């Protein structure tokens, strides 16, 4: 069993390195931070049930946003996919439909991005800009 765990960790490191080379440091760091945020806010309800927030808001500084060079919808979907995969690996149960929103953050706490989350059964619509 230990050998399988070591092989799995090696594959994860290779995948992590490949993603870092292809997508750059900012996106890999953001993926890791999102997974860590999910883990930090997990609530163990029973030995077979761990509940995690389902609505995540990722506020990006302008410099990070420009460096990622993707549209918000595409990045939101990519982050949701990463989080869904992580949730499956950890056997997490979402509080409702999984949603990740990317927004602009004027001054994030760490200077690059900020992540907030909530457990909502029904996801409110994204506010539209007034004209």
Residue pairs with C-beta under 8 A, 6 or more apart in sequence:
16 28
19 27
19 28
19 31
20 28
24 67
24 68
26 64
26 67
26 68
26 112
27 68
27 78
29 112
30 58
30 64
30 79
30 113
31 79
31 82
33 113
33 115
34 56
34 58
34 79
34 82
34 83
34 100
34 115
35 82
35 83
35 86
37 56
37 115
37 117
38 52
38 53
38 56
38 83
38 86
38 87
38 92
38 117
39 90
41 52
41 53
41 117
42 50
42 51
42 52
42 90
42 92
43 50
43 51
43 52
44 50
45 51
49 93
50 90
50 91
50 92
50 93
51 92
51 93
51 94
51 95
51 119
52 87
52 92
52 93
52 94
52 95
52 119
53 94
53 95
53 117
53 118
53 119
54 94
54 95
54 96
54 97
54 98
54 99
54 118
54 119
54 120
54 123
55 96
55 99
55 101
55 117
55 118
55 119
55 120
55 123
56 79
56 83
56 99
56 100
56 101
56 115
56 116
56 117
57 100
57 101
57 103
57 115
57 116
57 117
58 76
58 79
58 100
58 101
58 102
58 103
58 113
58 114
58 115
59 103
59 104
59 105
59 108
59 113
59 114
59 115
59 116
60 68
60 102
60 103
60 104
60 105
60 108
60 112
60 113
61 105
61 107
61 108
61 111
61 112
61 113
62 104
63 112
64 112
64 113
65 104
68 75
70 78
72 102
72 103
75 102
76 100
76 101
76 102
77 100
79 100
79 102
80 98
80 99
80 100
83 98
83 100
84 98
86 92
87 94
87 98
95 119
95 120
95 121
96 119
96 120
96 121
96 122
96 123
97 123
99 123
101 126
105 113
105 114
108 114
